[in-house]
Every structure is written in C-alpha cells, then in structure tokens.
C-alpha cells in the first residue's frame, strides 16, 4: 500500500497526470467528469501553480494512521508531507491520502485533498470509522528564495 501511495507522489511531482488519474479511486474520477476532464483540470491547475512560482518538490508518505475494513473494501489513511517551493521560500504542508482497496489490499486506488464532510458523503459507512486529520496550514521551512 505504501509503495503504491508513494507512486502517487512521484507522478504528481513529475506532472504525469494520466498515471495520477489511473491511481485515483474511480468514483472520484467519474465525479470530476471522467479521465480526460480530470487530466485537463490537473494540467491547468499545475500550469497555474507554475505561473505563480509554486512547485511541489517532494511528497513523503508516512505509515498508515488507520486501516479499516468496511463491507468488501479496505480503507487506509496515510499521512503525507509535501515540500513546496514558492517565490518567498520553501514550505511544508501536511495532509492525508486515503487508500481504498477492493481486493483485500492487493491493489489500491487513492484520494487526496478530501475533507471529512466530502469523504462521508462518498463513503458514508467508512466515514463512521475513518477520521480525517485536521488540515494544517503550510509552515515556512526556508526563508531563502
């Protein structure tokens, strides 16, 4: 699971949005209009970040905080730390990645950037067990430009 989650970070940093969408839980891809629309959205968002002088330098995936089996699915909550470069220095952001397996943990698809309310609306039963960590604002770790 962790190795597959680390692939999410690698393809995100590399800008390989086709592969990122392949690693995303299919329900989320469909809610965003399908693979082509999601790839286009991610590309546009990435281009805007670059235009603003922001880039993702690293994404570190931690050990699972929670693993829960709900019906025939396994859910895992993995902490992530992202190092970003901005015009005024480097920042460290903390978030979580949700892994979902439909085959007892053999393969995983992921959701990032989801809050508890959205998670509960997509996965009501799992929302009773999986608790998203509070989002923390990014902290400045390097003041040089």
C-alpha positions in Angstrom: 0.0 0.0 0.0 2.7 2.5 1.0 4.7 1.7 -2.2 1.6 2.4 -4.3 0.9 5.6 -2.3 4.5 6.8 -3.0 3.8 6.3 -6.7 1.0 9.0 -6.3 3.6 11.4 -5.0 6.1 10.6 -7.7 3.7 11.0 -10.6 2.3 14.2 -9.1 5.8 15.7 -8.9 6.6 14.5 -12.4 3.4 16.0 -13.8 2.3 12.6 -15.1 -1.4 13.3 -14.7 -2.6 10.4 -16.9 -0.9 8.0 -14.4 -2.2 10.0 -11.4 -5.8 9.7 -12.6 -5.2 5.9 -13.1 -4.1 5.8 -9.4 -7.2 7.8 -8.3 -10.3 6.0 -7.0 -12.7 5.6 -10.0 -15.7 7.2 -8.2 -13.8 10.4 -7.8 -12.6 10.4 -11.4 -16.3 10.0 -12.6 -17.4 12.8 -10.2 -14.9 15.0 -11.9 -16.2 14.2 -15.4 -14.0 11.2 -16.4 -10.3 10.7 -17.1 -9.9 13.3 -19.9 -11.5 16.1 -17.9 -9.6 15.3 -14.7 -6.3 15.2 -16.6 -7.1 18.6 -18.2 -8.1 20.0 -14.8 -4.9 18.8 -13.1 -2.8 20.1 -16.0 -4.4 23.5 -15.9 -4.0 23.7 -12.1 -0.3 22.7 -12.4 0.3 25.3 -15.1 -1.3 28.0 -12.9 0.8 27.0 -9.9 4.0 27.2 -12.1 2.9 30.6 -13.3 2.5 31.7 -9.7 6.1 30.4 -9.0 4.9 27.4 -6.9 6.2 23.9 -7.4 6.0 20.7 -5.5 9.4 19.4 -4.6 8.7 16.3 -2.6 5.9 14.2 -1.2 6.6 11.9 1.7 4.1 9.2 2.6 4.0 8.0 6.2 2.9 4.8 7.8 -0.9 4.3 7.8 -2.7 6.0 10.7 -5.8 3.9 10.3 -6.8 0.8 8.4 -10.5 -0.3 8.4 -12.4 -2.9 6.6 -15.9 -1.8 5.6 -18.1 -4.3 3.9 -15.9 -5.6 1.0 -13.5 -2.6 0.9 -10.4 -1.8 2.9 -9.7 1.8 3.7 -6.3 3.2 4.8 -5.5 6.7 6.0 -1.9 7.7 5.2 -0.3 10.9 6.4 1.6 12.9 3.7 4.1 15.7 4.0 4.6 17.9 0.9 7.6 20.3 0.4 6.7 23.2 -1.9 8.8 26.0 -3.3 7.1 29.4 -3.6 8.5 32.8 -4.5 9.1 33.6 -0.8 10.7 30.4 0.3 10.0 26.7 0.9 7.0 25.4 2.8 6.0 22.1 4.4 2.4 21.1 4.2 0.7 18.1 5.9 -2.3 16.3 4.7 -3.6 12.8 4.2 -4.1 10.3 1.4 -6.9 7.8 1.6 -6.2 4.4 0.1 -9.1 2.2 -1.0 -8.7 -1.5 -1.9 -11.5 -3.5 -3.5 -9.4 -6.7 -3.4 -8.4 -7.2 0.2 -5.3 -5.0 0.0 -3.6 -6.4 -3.1 -4.1 -3.2 -5.1 -5.0 0.3 -4.0 -6.6 3.5 -5.5 -6.2 6.8 -3.8 -8.0 10.0 -2.9 -6.1 13.2 -1.8 -7.3 16.5 -0.7 -10.6 15.3 0.7 -12.1 16.6 3.9 -14.3 14.6 6.4 -17.6 16.0 5.0 -16.8 15.1 1.4 -15.4 11.7 2.5 -18.6 11.0 4.5 -20.8 11.9 1.5 -19.0 9.5 -0.8 -18.4 6.7 1.7 -21.0 7.1 4.5 -20.2 3.7 6.2 -16.4 4.3 6.1 -16.9 7.8 7.3 -18.1 6.4 10.6 -14.7 4.8 11.1 -12.1 6.8 9.2 -11.4 10.2 10.7 -9.5 12.7 8.5 -6.9 14.7 10.3 -7.4 18.4 10.6 -5.8 20.3 7.8 -2.8 22.3 8.9 -1.6 25.5 7.2 1.7 25.1 5.4 4.7 26.2 7.5 7.7 28.1 6.2 10.8 26.0 6.4 13.3 28.0 4.4 13.3 31.8 4.0 15.8 32.0 1.2 14.4 32.4 -2.3 
